[in-house]
């Protein structure tokens, strides 16, 4: 299996699962201060596909992801204010409440996209402060740090390879000159980055703070990922590290410097970066009113898994343009696919080696998910017998994650139960909730239960 590695700028082959059975995988998680938008959804869904693909190819995967609930400033160059503090002020809530609310929203969004939290080791920055302090101590002992009145910094000139991920030369990194950007005037070099902020000056009233050898304060954003990846994966060198392409020039560059500076070992073997998602050809932003979240998708009556289907059709390293026409088309295609599968019997015993072999070839080529989607449609129209077709489809869907077994489940539901569900749907539309409750009771008495969603309902056997 080959993955494109940002550091080497080429596709690199993973060792075979026979000789290297366990892959360690760290994903930069969300900063939980605002809504989870469709750009986040694409990024984390494709991380999920990467993990599913690795398992499909025969690896065991140890997947760790952080939740940043402190220390991420509005500017990656240590300028601005803490994003959690900013969100709390804006909403009139505590930083703890903001973090809790938006993390819950993030996981709800992931759940409907068929990304399973239980398959991920999740670490919170606020729970790993001691681990960060220990790494900073190592960096200090090796001469990589210096202090100013405001913070403890990593001195990038002490790490000769700084810039190797982005390809930027150290002398080309310039300090922001805008009047509204706050920069510590005592910094030695514009690229130096904070490992620990002191609770003084602009951060004198910072709500989240801890004692450290450098004073009362809180960690910088970059040190969090180094500490949590090593802690969660129990290793100083990890196999795969993912993130958005916006992380390359600063955040991941800094992770490499501080991690390798502390351990003296290679930090990451494969750097995997996801391209941006645009909306109607423009950058997504609330000011342009094109900042879409799960509630916007469901408000249009679109199955959230149609988003997953849509994302799969564009390679993770290629920029993607989101339009409502495209996601509506994806929704129609997904419904059509399920309708085709509804005519296939679920009892199955055999997987077609021809199609699974091709699937592995596509995935081995840096996750060619578009070809996987095309292959899925090819199987549904193939001459395979029902038993082989069903198992082959389910095998492919173990990677794609489109929950296609819904189609088979739907076929097994008695007509009487489906008719009750449709009557209940009409009663709810008419706001006749008494009739709706009676119909629900009848469905339950028949051995089934019904779940309501914005985009419709799902019937499940008890």
C-alpha positions as semicolon CSV with decimal commas, in nm:
position;residue;x (nm);y (nm);z (nm)
1;X;0,000;0,000;0,000
2;X;0,129;0,344;-0,094
3;X;0,049;0,679;0,067
4;X;0,166;1,022;-0,045
5;X;0,406;1,157;0,215
6;X;0,420;1,537;0,233
7;X;0,773;1,537;0,376
8;X;0,936;1,329;0,101
9;X;0,694;1,469;-0,162
10;X;0,632;1,126;-0,310
11;X;0,422;0,816;-0,266
12;X;0,584;0,586;-0,013
13;X;0,511;0,219;0,033
14;X;0,404;0,091;0,372
15;X;0,568;-0,230;0,493
16;X;0,348;-0,536;0,445
17;X;0,104;-0,626;0,724
18;X;0,276;-0,964;0,751
19;X;0,599;-0,800;0,867
20;X;0,450;-0,482;1,018
21;X;0,101;-0,566;1,146
22;X;0,026;-0,259;1,362
23;X;-0,001;0,095;1,223
24;X;0,008;0,388;1,467
25;X;-0,210;0,673;1,344
26;X;-0,246;1,022;1,492
27;X;-0,499;1,276;1,365
28;X;-0,498;1,645;1,457
29;X;-0,840;1,686;1,615
30;X;-1,074;1,987;1,633
31;X;-1,046;2,299;1,843
32;X;-1,389;2,292;2,005
33;X;-1,496;2,654;2,010
34;X;-1,739;2,678;1,714
35;X;-1,968;2,479;1,485
36;X;-1,842;2,169;1,306
37;X;-1,867;2,262;0,937
38;X;-1,860;2,060;0,616
39;X;-1,486;2,121;0,574
40;X;-1,425;1,946;0,906
41;X;-1,667;1,675;0,798
42;X;-1,470;1,599;0,483
43;X;-1,139;1,593;0,667
44;X;-1,240;1,357;0,948
45;X;-1,451;1,136;0,723
46;X;-1,147;1,082;0,500
47;X;-0,937;1,001;0,807
48;X;-1,198;0,736;0,880
49;X;-1,167;0,601;0,526
50;X;-0,788;0,585;0,565
51;X;-0,825;0,381;0,882
52;X;-1,087;0,152;0,725
53;X;-0,860;0,105;0,423
54;X;-0,563;0,009;0,638
55;X;-0,778;-0,251;0,814
56;X;-0,907;-0,377;0,479
57;X;-0,546;-0,422;0,366
58;X;-0,474;-0,638;0,671
59;X;-0,331;-0,398;0,932
60;X;-0,437;-0,341;1,289
61;X;-0,468;0,033;1,351
62;X;-0,410;0,226;1,672
63;X;-0,587;0,558;1,612
64;X;-0,541;0,855;1,846
65;X;-0,700;1,198;1,808
66;X;-0,674;1,505;2,028
67;X;-0,942;1,749;2,132
68;X;-0,793;2,099;2,165
69;X;-0,980;2,266;2,448
70;X;-0,710;2,519;2,544
71;X;-0,411;2,698;2,396
72;X;-0,505;2,743;2,030
73;X;-0,472;3,113;1,953
74;X;-0,653;3,286;1,669
75;X;-0,317;3,328;1,496
76;X;-0,094;3,025;1,446
77;X;0,205;3,258;1,494
78;X;0,111;3,305;1,864
79;X;-0,081;3,623;1,788
80;X;-0,437;3,695;1,898
81;X;-0,632;3,538;2,182
82;X;-0,720;3,185;2,282
83;X;-1,002;3,059;2,058
84;X;-1,189;2,905;2,353
85;X;-1,170;3,231;2,548
86;X;-1,288;3,425;2,243
87;X;-1,580;3,187;2,190
88;X;-1,680;3,206;2,556
89;X;-1,686;3,587;2,555
90;X;-1,888;3,597;2,235
91;X;-2,149;3,354;2,366
92;X;-2,157;3,465;2,727
93;X;-2,059;3,119;2,855
94;X;-1,769;2,965;3,042
95;X;-1,481;2,819;2,841
96;X;-1,562;2,478;2,989
97;X;-1,923;2,498;2,872
98;X;-1,817;2,608;2,522
99;X;-1,570;2,320;2,493
100;X;-1,828;2,068;2,613
101;X;-2,103;2,197;2,383
102;X;-1,898;2,201;2,065
103;X;-1,725;1,872;2,134
104;X;-2,068;1,709;2,171
105;X;-2,175;1,869;1,843
106;X;-1,858;1,740;1,674
107;X;-1,917;1,380;1,783
108;X;-2,287;1,395;1,689
109;X;-2,182;1,508;1,341
110;X;-1,923;1,232;1,318
111;X;-2,179;0,973;1,425
112;X;-2,423;1,053;1,146
113;X;-2,130;1,043;0,900
114;X;-2,061;0,689;1,023
115;X;-1,736;0,780;1,199
116;X;-1,724;0,581;1,522
117;X;-1,584;0,750;1,832
118;X;-1,541;0,414;2,003
119;X;-1,276;0,321;1,743
120;X;-1,060;0,621;1,840
121;X;-0,852;0,692;2,150
122;X;-0,952;1,050;2,228
123;X;-0,728;1,270;2,443
124;X;-0,809;1,620;2,570
125;X;-0,542;1,886;2,593
126;X;-0,660;1,992;2,939
127;X;-0,607;1,636;3,064
128;X;-0,249;1,606;2,931
129;X;-0,080;1,916;3,077
130;X;0,177;1,713;3,274
131;X;0,278;1,527;2,957
132;X;0,337;1,856;2,778
133;X;0,542;1,992;3,067
134;X;0,768;1,684;3,058
135;X;0,846;1,732;2,689
136;X;0,914;2,102;2,742
137;X;1,156;2,013;3,023
138;X;1,348;1,789;2,781
139;X;1,364;2,068;2,525
140;X;1,486;2,311;2,788
141;X;1,757;2,068;2,903
142;X;1,879;2,034;2,542
143;X;1,906;2,409;2,489
144;X;1,609;2,452;2,252
145;X;1,420;2,713;2,459
146;X;1,437;3,067;2,596
147;X;1,205;3,281;2,805
148;X;1,054;3,623;2,761
149;X;0,832;3,812;3,001
150;X;0,529;3,658;2,829
151;X;0,620;3,301;2,736
152;X;0,869;3,018;2,700
153;X;0,966;2,978;2,334
154;X;1,120;2,713;2,112
155;X;1,425;2,861;1,939
156;X;1,393;2,739;1,579
157;X;1,757;2,824;1,503
158;X;1,858;2,534;1,731
159;X;1,685;2,287;1,499
160;X;1,876;2,280;1,167
161;X;1,601;2,094;0,979
162;X;1,332;2,352;1,056
163;X;1,129;2,405;0,739
164;X;1,183;2,059;0,591
165;X;0,810;1,977;0,580
166;X;0,693;2,297;0,409
167;X;1,012;2,355;0,209
168;X;1,031;2,711;0,341
169;X;1,373;2,848;0,431
170;X;1,404;2,992;0,776
171;X;1,521;3,328;0,641
172;X;1,203;3,351;0,433
173;X;0,972;3,335;0,733
174;X;0,878;3,693;0,812
175;X;0,704;3,849;1,106
176;X;0,350;3,976;1,063
177;X;0,345;4,351;1,032
178;X;-0,025;4,432;1,062
179;X;-0,101;4,679;1,337
180;X;-0,379;4,460;1,478
181;X;-0,152;4,155;1,522
182;X;0,003;4,116;1,865
183;X;0,362;3,982;1,854
184;X;0,593;3,938;2,155
185;X;0,867;4,195;2,090
186;X;1,115;3,986;2,290
187;X;1,100;3,694;2,047
188;X;1,438;3,628;1,890
189;X;1,306;3,506;1,554
190;X;0,962;3,548;1,392
191;X;0,928;3,169;1,353
192;X;1,000;3,093;1,720
193;X;0,686;2,951;1,879
194;X;0,544;2,940;2,230
195;X;0,565;2,621;2,433
196;X;0,413;2,780;2,743
197;X;0,226;3,109;2,786
198;X;0,256;3,287;3,119
199;X;-0,054;3,428;3,286
200;X;0,061;3,787;3,247
201;X;-0,012;4,078;3,014
202;X;-0,272;3,988;2,751
203;X;-0,325;3,653;2,924
204;X;-0,342;3,783;3,282
205;X;-0,707;3,681;3,312
206;X;-0,686;3,354;3,118
207;X;-0,945;3,120;3,271
208;X;-0,766;2,791;3,210
209;X;-0,424;2,786;3,376
210;X;-0,182;2,549;3,550
211;X;0,136;2,571;3,752
212;X;0,460;2,496;3,569
213;X;0,838;2,547;3,610
214;X;0,794;2,862;3,397
215;X;0,512;3,010;3,599
216;X;0,135;2,992;3,615
217;X;-0,006;2,968;3,262
218;X;-0,114;2,737;2,982
219;X;0,046;2,541;2,694
220;X;0,095;2,653;2,337
221;X;-0,113;2,474;2,073
222;X;0,176;2,302;1,898
223;X;0,317;2,118;2,202
224;X;-0,022;1,960;2,264
225;X;-0,009;1,732;1,960
226;X;0,346;1,615;2,027
227;X;0,255;1,520;2,382
228;X;-0,078;1,358;2,303
229;X;0,048;1,156;2,005
230;X;0,335;1,012;2,208
231;X;0,116;0,950;2,511
232;X;-0,174;0,793;2,324
233;X;0,036;0,578;2,090
234;X;0,308;0,503;2,349
235;X;0,579;0,582;2,096
236;X;0,821;0,862;2,012
237;X;0,802;0,774;1,641
238;X;0,456;0,727;1,488
239;X;0,363;0,586;1,151
240;X;0,092;0,816;1,011
241;X;0,002;1,173;1,106
242;X;-0,288;1,347;0,931
243;X;-0,417;1,702;0,913
244;X;-0,528;1,975;0,677
245;X;-0,284;2,137;0,434
246;X;-0,313;2,456;0,640
247;X;-0,120;2,276;0,915
248;X;0,189;2,220;0,698
249;X;0,379;2,554;0,719
250;X;0,339;2,623;1,092
251;X;0,167;2,368;1,316
252;X;0,316;2,048;1,176
253;X;0,652;2,215;1,111
254;X;0,658;2,306;1,479
255;X;0,549;1,959;1,587
256;X;0,845;1,809;1,403
257;X;1,093;2,054;1,556
258;X;0,981;2,009;1,915
259;X;0,925;1,632;1,894
260;X;1,254;1,551;1,725
261;X;1,429;1,815;1,934
262;X;1,311;1,639;2,250
263;X;1,364;1,276;2,148
264;X;1,635;1,287;1,884
265;X;1,423;1,045;1,679
266;X;1,217;1,071;1,360
267;X;0,871;1,191;1,463
268;X;0,648;1,075;1,175
269;X;0,705;0,828;0,891
270;X;0,410;0,931;0,670
271;X;0,263;1,283;0,671
272;X;-0,085;1,274;0,514
273;X;-0,252;1,608;0,439
274;X;-0,605;1,681;0,319
275;X;-0,685;1,953;0,067
276;X;-0,935;2,233;0,130
277;X;-1,306;2,232;0,062
278;X;-1,463;2,539;-0,097
279;X;-1,830;2,633;-0,127
280;X;-1,953;2,753;-0,466
281;X;-1,594;2,826;-0,561
282;X;-1,531;3,048;-0,258
283;X;-1,362;3,010;0,078
284;X;-1,612;2,906;0,342
285;X;-1,691;3,178;0,598
286;X;-1,982;3,294;0,806
287;X;-1,959;3,644;0,656
288;X;-2,031;3,496;0,311
289;X;-2,318;3,291;0,454
290;X;-2,172;2,973;0,306
291;X;-2,059;2,820;0,636
292;X;-2,264;2,498;0,643
293;X;-2,303;2,247;0,925
294;X;-2,502;1,927;0,980
295;X;-2,823;2,116;1,059
296;X;-2,805;2,287;0,718
297;X;-2,768;1,951;0,543
298;X;-3,061;1,796;0,730
299;X;-3,275;2,109;0,681
300;X;-3,258;2,038;0,306
301;X;-3,387;1,685;0,365
302;X;-3,054;1,538;0,259
303;X;-2,923;1,218;0,417
304;X;-2,591;1,311;0,587
305;X;-2,438;0,997;0,439
306;X;-2,490;1,159;0,099
307;X;-2,213;1,396;0,207
308;X;-1,992;1,097;0,269
309;X;-2,080;0,965;-0,076
310;X;-1,999;1,305;-0,227
311;X;-1,664;1,335;-0,049
312;X;-1,559;0,989;-0,164
313;X;-1,579;1,102;-0,526
314;X;-1,289;1,348;-0,490
315;X;-0,937;1,240;-0,392
316;X;-0,841;1,361;-0,047
317;X;-0,539;1,554;-0,184
318;X;-0,748;1,743;-0,440
319;X;-0,939;2,062;-0,357
320;X;-1,314;2,008;-0,362
321;X;-1,595;2,248;-0,448
322;X;-1,919;2,194;-0,256
323;X;-2,250;2,293;-0,415
324;X;-2,605;2,211;-0,315
325;X;-2,663;2,065;-0,661
326;X;-2,372;1,826;-0,611
327;X;-2,484;1,703;-0,270
328;X;-2,844;1,666;-0,392
329;X;-2,715;1,456;-0,680
330;X;-2,513;1,248;-0,432
331;X;-2,826;1,201;-0,221
332;X;-3,018;1,078;-0,525
333;X;-2,734;0,843;-0,622
334;X;-2,715;0,697;-0,273
335;X;-3,091;0,642;-0,264
336;X;-3,074;0,479;-0,606
337;X;-2,796;0,251;-0,491
338;X;-2,999;0,142;-0,189
339;X;-3,302;0,085;-0,411
340;X;-3,097;-0,147;-0,632
341;X;-2,973;-0,338;-0,330
342;X;-3,323;-0,380;-0,193
343;X;-3,383;-0,640;-0,464
344;X;-3,084;-0,849;-0,353
345;X;-3,129;-1,120;-0,092
346;X;-2,915;-1,070;0,217
347;X;-2,826;-1,435;0,286
348;X;-2,474;-1,465;0,151
349;X;-2,168;-1,683;0,175
350;X;-1,913;-1,576;-0,083
351;X;-1,713;-1,266;-0,173
352;X;-1,599;-1,211;-0,530
353;X;-1,220;-1,219;-0,536
354;X;-1,216;-1,028;-0,867
355;X;-1,376;-0,716;-0,719
356;X;-1,199;-0,725;-0,383
357;X;-0,866;-0,759;-0,562
358;X;-0,941;-0,447;-0,765
359;X;-1,056;-0,268;-0,450
360;X;-0,721;-0,335;-0,287
361;X;-0,541;-0,205;-0,595
362;X;-0,739;0,121;-0,583
363;X;-0,685;0,170;-0,210
364;X;-0,317;0,081;-0,237
365;X;-0,278;0,370;-0,480
366;X;-0,300;0,647;-0,218
367;X;-0,669;0,587;-0,144
368;X;-0,838;0,613;-0,483
369;X;-1,188;0,636;-0,338
370;X;-1,350;0,760;-0,660
371;X;-1,261;0,430;-0,825
372;X;-1,399;0,247;-0,522
373;X;-1,737;0,419;-0,566
374;X;-1,740;0,329;-0,935
375;X;-1,651;-0,030;-0,847
376;X;-1,940;-0,047;-0,603
377;X;-2,188;0,049;-0,875
378;X;-2,026;-0,202;-1,107
379;X;-2,086;-0,482;-0,855
380;X;-2,454;-0,390;-0,816
381;X;-2,502;-0,425;-1,192
382;X;-2,284;-0,735;-1,226
383;X;-2,391;-1,091;-1,307
384;X;-2,284;-1,220;-0,967
385;X;-2,543;-1,432;-0,792
386;X;-2,727;-1,264;-0,506
387;X;-2,520;-1,429;-0,237
388;X;-2,183;-1,325;-0,382
389;X;-2,311;-0,981;-0,478
390;X;-2,433;-0,907;-0,127
391;X;-2,113;-1,010;0,047
392;X;-1,896;-0,829;-0,206
393;X;-2,096;-0,508;-0,162
394;X;-2,075;-0,532;0,216
395;X;-1,700;-0,594;0,192
396;X;-1,651;-0,281;-0,020
397;X;-1,875;-0,083;0,212
398;X;-1,659;-0,180;0,509
399;X;-1,418;0,075;0,359
400;X;-1,662;0,327;0,212
401;X;-1,881;0,339;0,523
402;X;-2,207;0,421;0,345
403;X;-2,414;0,196;0,572
404;X;-2,550;0,003;0,275
405;X;-2,682;-0,274;0,495
406;X;-2,972;-0,034;0,557
407;X;-3,107;-0,143;0,218
408;X;-3,120;-0,507;0,321
409;X;-3,273;-0,424;0,656
410;X;-3,539;-0,213;0,489
411;X;-3,635;-0,502;0,260
412;X;-3,699;-0,733;0,556
413;X;-3,948;-0,499;0,727
414;X;-4,309;-0,618;0,687
415;X;-4,538;-0,405;0,469
416;X;-4,774;-0,358;0,762
417;X;-4,500;-0,192;0,969
418;X;-4,393;0,029;0,677
419;X;-4,753;0,141;0,626
420;X;-4,784;0,227;0,996
421;X;-4,463;0,430;0,973
422;X;-4,595;0,623;0,670
423;X;-4,925;0,695;0,847
424;X;-4,729;0,817;1,148
425;X;-4,521;1,041;0,923
426;X;-4,840;1,202;0,787
427;X;-4,978;1,242;1,141
428;X;-4,661;1,422;1,250
429;X;-4,683;1,653;0,948
430;X;-5,037;1,740;1,056
431;X;-4,916;1,796;1,415
432;X;-5,148;1,517;1,531
433;X;-4,908;1,386;1,794
434;X;-5,172;1,179;1,970
435;X;-5,220;0,971;1,656
436;X;-4,844;0,967;1,606
437;X;-4,790;0,817;1,953
438;X;-5,058;0,552;1,895
439;X;-4,897;0,449;1,567
440;X;-4,555;0,434;1,733
441;X;-4,699;0,200;1,996
442;X;-4,838;-0,025;1,723
443;X;-4,497;-0,035;1,553
444;X;-4,332;-0,124;1,884
445;X;-4,593;-0,394;1,949
446;X;-4,501;-0,547;1,611
447;X;-4,142;-0,595;1,723
448;X;-3,992;-0,287;1,558
449;X;-3,890;0,061;1,666
450;X;-3,874;0,387;1,474
451;X;-3,611;0,661;1,495
452;X;-3,697;1,012;1,376
453;X;-3,443;1,223;1,187
454;X;-3,469;1,559;1,013
455;X;-3,431;1,381;0,683
456;X;-3,697;1,114;0,760
457;X;-3,717;0,804;0,977
458;X;-3,542;0,471;1,020
459;X;-3,720;0,149;1,121
460;X;-3,521;-0,110;1,316
461;X;-3,604;-0,452;1,447
462;X;-3,598;-0,463;1,828
